[in-house]
Amino acid sequence: MDTKSEATTTFLTRPYLPPLEEFLPYLAQIWESRRLTNGGPFHQQFEEALREYLGVPHVCLFANGTLALITALQALRITGEVITTPYTFAATTHALLWNGIKPVFVDIRRDTCNLDEEQAEAAISPRTTAILPVHCYGNPCAGERLQQIADTYGMKLIYDAAHAFGVSLAGRSLLALGDLSVLSFHATKVFNTFEGGAIVCHDAKLKQRIDYLKNFGFADEVTVVAPGINGKMNEFQAALGLLQIRYVHQAIAARLAIDRRYRQAIADIPGIRCLPQIDGVTPNGGYFPILIGADYPLSRDQLYDVFRRNHIHVRRYFYPLISNLPMYRGIASATPANLPVATRMAAQVLCLPTYPDLAASIVDRVINILARGH
Ligand SMILES: *Cc1c(COP(=O)(O)O)cnc(C)c1O
Protein backbone atom coordinates (compact mmCIF):
# COMPACT_ATOMS: atom_id res chain seq x y z
CA MET A 1 0.00 0.00 0.00
CA ASP A 2 1.15 3.53 -0.78
CA THR A 3 1.07 4.85 2.77
CA LYS A 4 2.21 8.34 1.79
CA SER A 5 -0.77 9.05 -0.48
CA GLU A 6 -3.06 7.24 2.00
CA ALA A 7 -2.00 9.71 4.64
CA THR A 8 -2.60 12.77 2.49
CA THR A 9 -5.86 11.72 0.83
CA THR A 10 -9.06 13.28 2.09
CA PHE A 11 -12.13 11.06 1.89
CA LEU A 12 -15.77 12.07 1.82
CA THR A 13 -16.11 10.98 5.41
CA ARG A 14 -14.04 9.64 8.26
CA PRO A 15 -15.83 7.49 10.82
CA TYR A 16 -16.25 9.11 14.20
CA LEU A 17 -14.91 7.05 17.13
CA PRO A 18 -14.79 7.78 20.86
CA PRO A 19 -11.45 7.68 22.76
CA LEU A 20 -10.24 4.05 22.71
CA GLU A 21 -9.50 3.95 26.44
CA GLU A 22 -13.15 4.65 27.15
CA PHE A 23 -14.21 1.60 25.14
CA LEU A 24 -11.84 -0.84 26.86
CA PRO A 25 -13.96 -1.33 30.02
CA TYR A 26 -16.93 -2.29 27.81
CA LEU A 27 -14.78 -4.86 26.03
CA ALA A 28 -13.52 -6.22 29.36
CA GLN A 29 -17.11 -6.71 30.46
CA ILE A 30 -17.99 -8.62 27.27
CA TRP A 31 -14.91 -10.86 27.66
CA GLU A 32 -15.75 -11.49 31.29
CA SER A 33 -19.45 -12.23 30.87
CA ARG A 34 -19.17 -14.15 27.60
CA ARG A 35 -22.46 -12.53 26.57
CA LEU A 36 -21.65 -11.86 22.91
CA THR A 37 -25.06 -11.52 21.28
CA ASN A 38 -28.79 -12.49 21.45
CA GLY A 39 -30.09 -9.51 23.38
CA GLY A 40 -27.38 -9.20 26.02
CA PRO A 41 -27.07 -6.41 28.58
CA PHE A 42 -25.46 -3.86 26.23
CA HIS A 43 -28.15 -4.54 23.63
CA GLN A 44 -30.82 -3.69 26.19
CA GLN A 45 -29.00 -0.63 27.50
CA PHE A 46 -28.31 0.70 24.00
CA GLU A 47 -31.94 0.27 22.94
CA GLU A 48 -33.03 2.19 26.01
CA ALA A 49 -30.42 4.92 25.51
CA LEU A 50 -31.40 5.33 21.85
CA ARG A 51 -35.10 5.54 22.71
CA GLU A 52 -34.27 8.35 25.06
CA TYR A 53 -31.84 10.17 22.77
CA LEU A 54 -34.14 9.99 19.75
CA GLY A 55 -37.32 10.60 21.76
CA VAL A 56 -39.15 7.61 20.23
CA PRO A 57 -41.30 4.91 21.87
CA HIS A 58 -39.69 1.72 20.45
CA VAL A 59 -36.33 0.82 18.94
CA CYS A 60 -35.34 -2.58 17.48
CA LEU A 61 -31.59 -2.91 16.94
CA PHE A 62 -30.17 -4.64 13.86
CA ALA A 63 -26.81 -5.84 12.57
CA ASN A 64 -27.08 -3.29 9.73
CA GLY A 65 -29.57 -0.98 8.05
CA THR A 66 -30.21 -3.21 5.05
CA LEU A 67 -31.40 -6.13 7.19
CA ALA A 68 -33.56 -3.63 9.09
CA LEU A 69 -35.14 -2.44 5.80
CA ILE A 70 -35.78 -6.00 4.60
CA THR A 71 -37.30 -6.92 7.97
CA ALA A 72 -39.41 -3.73 8.12
CA LEU A 73 -41.15 -4.74 4.89
CA GLN A 74 -41.67 -8.28 6.26
CA ALA A 75 -43.01 -6.96 9.55
CA LEU A 76 -45.76 -4.99 7.79
CA ARG A 77 -46.39 -7.83 5.29
CA ILE A 78 -45.79 -5.56 2.30
CA THR A 79 -46.37 -7.19 -1.11
CA GLY A 80 -47.12 -6.20 -4.72
CA GLU A 81 -45.86 -2.71 -5.62
CA VAL A 82 -44.20 -0.05 -3.50
CA ILE A 83 -43.77 3.58 -4.53
CA THR A 84 -40.23 4.83 -3.95
CA THR A 85 -37.50 7.23 -5.04
CA PRO A 86 -34.73 6.53 -7.57
CA TYR A 87 -32.48 9.09 -5.84
CA THR A 88 -31.08 7.01 -2.98
CA PHE A 89 -28.55 4.38 -2.02
CA ALA A 90 -29.05 0.95 -3.63
CA ALA A 91 -30.09 -0.70 -0.34
CA THR A 92 -33.46 1.10 -0.29
CA THR A 93 -34.65 -0.51 -3.51
CA HIS A 94 -32.75 -3.78 -3.10
CA ALA A 95 -34.76 -4.38 0.10
CA LEU A 96 -37.90 -4.39 -2.07
CA LEU A 97 -36.45 -6.93 -4.51
CA TRP A 98 -35.34 -9.19 -1.63
CA ASN A 99 -39.02 -9.27 -0.64
CA GLY A 100 -40.26 -9.97 -4.17
CA ILE A 101 -41.81 -6.49 -4.34
CA LYS A 102 -41.86 -4.38 -7.49
CA PRO A 103 -40.52 -0.84 -7.04
CA VAL A 104 -42.47 1.96 -8.73
CA PHE A 105 -40.22 4.97 -9.21
CA VAL A 106 -41.50 8.51 -8.77
CA ASP A 107 -39.56 11.70 -9.46
CA ILE A 108 -38.07 13.88 -6.71
CA ARG A 109 -38.53 17.48 -5.61
CA ARG A 110 -35.95 20.10 -6.52
CA ASP A 111 -35.75 21.61 -3.01
CA THR A 112 -35.24 18.49 -0.88
CA CYS A 113 -34.28 15.75 -3.40
CA ASN A 114 -37.06 13.69 -1.79
CA LEU A 115 -39.87 11.71 -3.42
CA ASP A 116 -42.45 14.15 -4.85
CA GLU A 117 -45.55 13.45 -2.78
CA GLU A 118 -48.06 14.59 -5.43
CA GLN A 119 -46.49 12.37 -8.07
CA ALA A 120 -46.52 9.55 -5.52
CA GLU A 121 -50.28 9.80 -5.27
CA ALA A 122 -50.60 9.78 -9.06
CA ALA A 123 -48.53 6.56 -9.26
CA ILE A 124 -50.81 4.51 -7.00
CA SER A 125 -52.26 1.36 -8.61
CA PRO A 126 -54.49 -1.43 -7.23
CA ARG A 127 -51.30 -3.37 -6.50
CA THR A 128 -49.68 -0.62 -4.40
CA THR A 129 -49.38 -1.55 -0.72
CA ALA A 130 -46.88 0.98 0.62
CA ILE A 131 -44.78 4.10 0.06
CA LEU A 132 -41.05 3.96 0.84
CA PRO A 133 -39.60 7.50 0.88
CA VAL A 134 -36.08 8.50 1.95
CA HIS A 135 -35.20 11.62 3.95
CA CYS A 136 -32.41 12.30 1.47
CA TYR A 137 -29.35 14.04 3.06
CA GLY A 138 -31.53 14.33 6.20
CA ASN A 139 -34.00 16.67 4.44
CA PRO A 140 -37.49 15.95 5.76
CA CYS A 141 -40.05 14.38 3.44
CA ALA A 142 -43.55 15.94 3.30
CA GLY A 143 -44.66 13.80 6.23
CA GLU A 144 -48.18 15.10 6.73
CA ARG A 145 -49.15 14.93 3.07
CA LEU A 146 -47.63 11.46 2.64
CA GLN A 147 -49.52 10.21 5.70
CA GLN A 148 -52.74 11.65 4.30
CA ILE A 149 -52.17 9.81 1.01
CA ALA A 150 -51.29 6.57 2.81
CA ASP A 151 -54.44 6.82 4.94
CA THR A 152 -56.69 7.66 1.99
CA TYR A 153 -55.57 4.60 0.03
CA GLY A 154 -55.02 2.27 2.98
CA MET A 155 -51.29 1.95 2.41
CA LYS A 156 -48.35 1.63 4.77
CA LEU A 157 -45.71 4.35 5.03
CA ILE A 158 -42.14 3.21 5.69
CA TYR A 159 -39.30 5.72 5.89
CA ASP A 160 -35.70 5.01 4.99
CA ALA A 161 -34.29 7.35 7.64
CA ALA A 162 -30.65 6.26 7.19
CA HIS A 163 -29.62 9.92 6.75
CA ALA A 164 -31.93 11.35 9.40
CA PHE A 165 -30.36 10.39 12.74
CA GLY A 166 -31.15 13.20 15.21
CA VAL A 167 -32.96 15.37 12.65
CA SER A 168 -36.15 17.11 13.75
CA LEU A 169 -38.73 19.39 12.17
CA ALA A 170 -40.41 22.00 14.37
CA GLY A 171 -39.00 20.16 17.39
CA ARG A 172 -40.43 16.79 16.36
CA SER A 173 -38.14 13.91 15.37
CA LEU A 174 -38.53 12.75 11.76
CA LEU A 175 -38.59 9.24 13.23
CA ALA A 176 -42.09 9.92 14.58
CA LEU A 177 -43.43 9.84 11.00
CA GLY A 178 -45.09 6.92 9.22
CA ASP A 179 -45.65 3.34 10.37
CA LEU A 180 -41.96 2.88 10.97
CA SER A 181 -38.53 4.28 10.15
CA VAL A 182 -35.24 2.54 9.42
CA LEU A 183 -31.85 3.84 10.60
CA SER A 184 -28.33 2.87 9.57
CA PHE A 185 -25.32 3.01 11.89
CA HIS A 186 -22.83 2.18 9.15
CA ALA A 187 -19.30 3.57 9.56
CA THR A 188 -20.00 6.37 7.06
CA LYS A 189 -23.10 7.67 8.81
CA VAL A 190 -23.44 10.51 11.37
CA PHE A 191 -23.75 7.91 14.14
CA ASN A 192 -21.95 4.58 13.78
CA THR A 193 -21.52 1.22 15.48
CA PHE A 194 -19.04 0.05 12.74
CA GLU A 195 -22.05 -1.63 11.08
CA GLY A 196 -25.52 -1.41 12.56
CA GLY A 197 -29.08 -0.28 12.15
CA ALA A 198 -32.47 -0.04 13.77
CA ILE A 199 -36.19 0.08 13.19
CA VAL A 200 -38.12 2.75 15.04
CA CYS A 201 -41.82 1.99 15.54
CA HIS A 202 -44.73 3.29 17.57
CA ASP A 203 -46.42 0.28 19.13
CA ALA A 204 -45.29 -2.56 21.34
CA LYS A 205 -46.98 -5.29 19.28
CA LEU A 206 -45.12 -4.32 16.14
CA LYS A 207 -41.84 -4.16 18.09
CA GLN A 208 -42.50 -7.69 19.33
CA ARG A 209 -43.06 -8.97 15.79
CA ILE A 210 -39.90 -7.25 14.54
CA ASP A 211 -37.88 -8.71 17.43
CA TYR A 212 -39.11 -12.21 16.52
CA LEU A 213 -38.36 -11.65 12.84
CA LYS A 214 -34.78 -10.54 13.47
CA ASN A 215 -34.15 -13.72 15.49
CA PHE A 216 -35.23 -16.36 12.93
CA GLY A 217 -38.87 -15.96 14.05
CA PHE A 218 -38.25 -17.52 17.48
CA ALA A 219 -40.88 -16.45 20.03
CA ASP A 220 -39.51 -18.88 22.62
CA GLU A 221 -37.34 -22.02 22.74
CA VAL A 222 -39.85 -24.17 20.85
CA THR A 223 -42.06 -21.68 19.02
CA VAL A 224 -41.16 -20.19 15.63
CA VAL A 225 -43.83 -17.76 14.45
CA ALA A 226 -42.45 -16.66 11.06
CA PRO A 227 -39.61 -17.40 8.62
CA GLY A 228 -37.37 -14.80 10.24
CA ILE A 229 -33.82 -13.83 9.47
CA ASN A 230 -30.68 -13.34 11.55
CA GLY A 231 -30.63 -9.56 11.89
CA LYS A 232 -29.43 -9.28 15.48
CA MET A 233 -27.01 -6.61 16.65
CA ASN A 234 -24.16 -8.09 18.71
CA GLU A 235 -22.82 -6.91 22.07
CA PHE A 236 -19.69 -5.34 20.60
CA GLN A 237 -21.79 -3.09 18.36
CA ALA A 238 -24.27 -2.31 21.15
CA ALA A 239 -21.52 -1.39 23.63
CA LEU A 240 -19.91 0.92 21.08
CA GLY A 241 -23.30 2.49 20.36
CA LEU A 242 -23.85 3.12 24.04
CA LEU A 243 -20.55 4.98 24.22
CA GLN A 244 -21.06 6.80 20.88
CA ILE A 245 -24.32 8.31 22.13
CA ARG A 246 -22.33 10.35 24.65
CA TYR A 247 -20.39 11.99 21.81
CA VAL A 248 -22.95 12.32 19.03
CA HIS A 249 -24.10 15.76 20.06
CA GLN A 250 -20.59 17.20 19.78
CA ALA A 251 -19.93 15.28 16.55
CA ILE A 252 -23.04 16.84 14.96
CA ALA A 253 -22.08 20.32 16.22
CA ALA A 254 -18.67 19.97 14.53
CA ARG A 255 -20.34 18.90 11.27
CA LEU A 256 -22.70 21.86 11.38
CA ALA A 257 -19.79 24.28 11.79
CA ILE A 258 -18.32 22.89 8.53
CA ASP A 259 -21.74 23.15 6.89
CA ARG A 260 -21.88 26.87 7.75
CA ARG A 261 -18.35 27.47 6.43
CA TYR A 262 -19.09 25.75 3.08
CA ARG A 263 -22.47 27.44 2.71
CA GLN A 264 -21.06 30.92 3.31
CA ALA A 265 -18.20 30.49 0.85
CA ILE A 266 -20.27 28.85 -1.88
CA ALA A 267 -22.80 31.69 -1.85
CA ASP A 268 -20.08 33.75 -3.58
CA ILE A 269 -19.13 31.18 -6.24
CA PRO A 270 -21.03 31.63 -9.54
CA GLY A 271 -22.43 28.43 -11.06
CA ILE A 272 -22.53 26.44 -7.82
CA ARG A 273 -25.46 26.28 -5.48
CA CYS A 274 -26.39 24.48 -2.27
CA LEU A 275 -29.74 22.91 -1.50
CA PRO A 276 -31.91 25.38 0.45
CA GLN A 277 -32.02 25.10 4.24
CA ILE A 278 -35.55 24.23 5.28
CA ASP A 279 -37.38 26.33 7.86
CA GLY A 280 -37.78 24.68 11.26
CA VAL A 281 -35.30 21.85 10.59
CA THR A 282 -32.64 20.90 13.13
CA PRO A 283 -30.15 19.20 10.78
CA ASN A 284 -27.37 16.69 11.49
CA GLY A 285 -24.76 17.86 8.94
CA GLY A 286 -24.45 14.35 7.51
CA TYR A 287 -23.88 15.41 3.90
CA PHE A 288 -22.93 18.54 2.03
CA PRO A 289 -24.28 18.26 -1.53
CA ILE A 290 -23.68 21.00 -4.09
CA LEU A 291 -25.13 21.38 -7.59
CA ILE A 292 -22.84 22.30 -10.48
CA GLY A 293 -24.74 24.53 -12.91
CA ALA A 294 -24.27 25.00 -16.65
CA ASP A 295 -22.73 28.43 -15.91
CA TYR A 296 -19.82 26.91 -13.95
CA PRO A 297 -16.61 26.66 -16.04
CA LEU A 298 -16.31 22.88 -15.53
CA SER A 299 -18.76 20.03 -15.87
CA ARG A 300 -19.59 18.10 -12.71
CA ASP A 301 -17.39 15.20 -13.79
CA GLN A 302 -14.48 17.49 -14.72
CA LEU A 303 -14.70 19.05 -11.27
CA TYR A 304 -14.84 15.57 -9.73
CA ASP A 305 -11.58 14.74 -11.56
CA VAL A 306 -9.93 17.99 -10.39
CA PHE A 307 -10.68 17.00 -6.79
CA ARG A 308 -9.28 13.49 -7.38
CA ARG A 309 -6.06 14.95 -8.76
CA ASN A 310 -5.86 17.02 -5.57
CA HIS A 311 -6.30 13.83 -3.49
CA ILE A 312 -9.74 14.87 -2.30
CA HIS A 313 -12.38 12.17 -2.81
CA VAL A 314 -15.69 13.91 -3.34
CA ARG A 315 -18.64 11.64 -4.22
CA ARG A 316 -21.47 11.79 -6.76
CA TYR A 317 -24.29 10.90 -4.37
CA PHE A 318 -26.67 9.86 -5.97
CA TYR A 319 -25.30 8.95 -9.36
CA PRO A 320 -26.15 6.70 -11.11
CA LEU A 321 -29.83 6.73 -10.24
CA ILE A 322 -31.04 3.41 -8.83
CA SER A 323 -33.60 3.29 -11.65
CA ASN A 324 -30.69 3.08 -14.13
CA LEU A 325 -29.11 -0.02 -12.55
CA PRO A 326 -29.46 -3.19 -14.65
CA MET A 327 -31.90 -4.92 -12.27
CA TYR A 328 -34.31 -1.95 -12.36
CA ARG A 329 -34.00 -0.24 -15.73
CA GLY A 330 -36.56 -2.53 -17.39
CA ILE A 331 -39.37 -1.34 -15.09
CA ALA A 332 -41.72 1.08 -16.89
CA SER A 333 -41.44 3.78 -14.20
CA ALA A 334 -37.62 3.66 -14.41
CA THR A 335 -37.49 5.46 -17.74
CA PRO A 336 -35.57 8.79 -17.47
CA ALA A 337 -38.55 10.58 -19.11
CA ASN A 338 -40.54 9.74 -15.96
CA LEU A 339 -37.75 11.07 -13.70
CA PRO A 340 -36.52 14.39 -15.17
CA VAL A 341 -35.64 16.12 -11.88
CA ALA A 342 -33.83 13.10 -10.44
CA THR A 343 -31.98 12.65 -13.73
CA ARG A 344 -30.79 16.26 -13.69
CA MET A 345 -29.83 16.22 -10.00
CA ALA A 346 -27.81 13.02 -10.51
CA ALA A 347 -25.90 14.75 -13.32
CA GLN A 348 -25.18 17.91 -11.29
CA VAL A 349 -24.57 16.78 -7.72
CA LEU A 350 -21.30 16.47 -5.85
CA CYS A 351 -21.04 15.75 -2.13
CA LEU A 352 -18.16 17.52 -0.40
CA PRO A 353 -16.07 16.00 2.42
CA THR A 354 -17.57 16.55 5.84
CA TYR A 355 -16.88 14.86 9.16
CA PRO A 356 -16.35 16.00 12.74
CA ASP A 357 -12.55 16.24 12.70
CA LEU A 358 -12.15 17.53 9.14
CA ALA A 359 -9.41 20.17 9.37
CA ALA A 360 -10.33 23.78 8.60
CA SER A 361 -7.33 23.90 6.23
CA ILE A 362 -8.87 21.14 4.09
CA VAL A 363 -12.27 22.86 4.08
CA ASP A 364 -10.44 25.93 2.78
CA ARG A 365 -8.65 23.88 0.10
CA VAL A 366 -11.98 22.47 -1.05
CA ILE A 367 -13.45 25.98 -1.25
CA ASN A 368 -10.41 27.27 -3.15
CA ILE A 369 -10.67 24.49 -5.71
CA LEU A 370 -14.36 25.29 -6.21
CA ALA A 371 -13.63 29.01 -6.57
CA ARG A 372 -10.70 28.58 -9.01
CA GLY A 373 -11.99 25.54 -10.87
CA HIS A 374 -8.56 23.86 -10.72
C1 LIG B 1 -26.47 3.65 4.32
C2 LIG B 1 -27.83 3.54 3.74
C3 LIG B 1 -28.57 2.35 3.79
C4 LIG B 1 -27.98 1.03 4.20
O1 LIG B 1 -27.57 0.93 5.47
P1 LIG B 1 -26.44 -0.17 5.88
O2 LIG B 1 -26.39 -0.01 7.37
O3 LIG B 1 -25.16 0.23 5.20
O4 LIG B 1 -26.93 -1.50 5.47
C5 LIG B 1 -29.87 2.37 3.34
N1 LIG B 1 -30.41 3.47 2.81
C6 LIG B 1 -29.72 4.63 2.70
C7 LIG B 1 -30.41 5.82 2.13
C8 LIG B 1 -28.40 4.69 3.15
O5 LIG B 1 -27.71 5.82 2.99
The ligand as a Tripos MOL2 file, in Angstrom:
@<TRIPOS>MOLECULE
LIG
   15    15     1     0     0
SMALL
NO_CHARGES

@<TRIPOS>ATOM
      1 C1        -26.4740    3.6500    4.3170 C.3       1 LIG1
      2 C2        -27.8260    3.5370    3.7360 C.ar      1 LIG1
      3 C3        -28.5730    2.3460    3.7950 C.ar      1 LIG1
      4 C4        -27.9830    1.0290    4.2030 C.3       1 LIG1
      5 O1        -27.5650    0.9270    5.4670 O.3       1 LIG1
      6 P1        -26.4430   -0.1680    5.8800 P.3       1 LIG1
      7 O2        -26.3940   -0.0090    7.3740 O.co2     1 LIG1
      8 O3        -25.1650    0.2300    5.1960 O.co2     1 LIG1
      9 O4        -26.9280   -1.5020    5.4680 O.co2     1 LIG1
     10 C5        -29.8750    2.3690    3.3380 C.ar      1 LIG1
     11 N1        -30.4150    3.4740    2.8090 N.ar      1 LIG1
     12 C6        -29.7220    4.6310    2.7030 C.ar      1 LIG1
     13 C7        -30.4090    5.8220    2.1310 C.3       1 LIG1
     14 C8        -28.4050    4.6890    3.1460 C.ar      1 LIG1
     15 O5        -27.7130    5.8250    2.9910 O.3       1 LIG1
@<TRIPOS>BOND
     1     1     2 1
     2     2     3 ar
     3     2    14 ar
     4     3     4 1
     5     3    10 ar
     6     4     5 1
     7     5     6 1
     8     6     7 2
     9     6     8 1
    10     6     9 1
    11    10    11 ar
    12    11    12 ar
    13    12    13 1
    14    12    14 ar
    15    14    15 1
@<TRIPOS>SUBSTRUCTURE
     1 LIG1         1 GROUP 0 **** ****
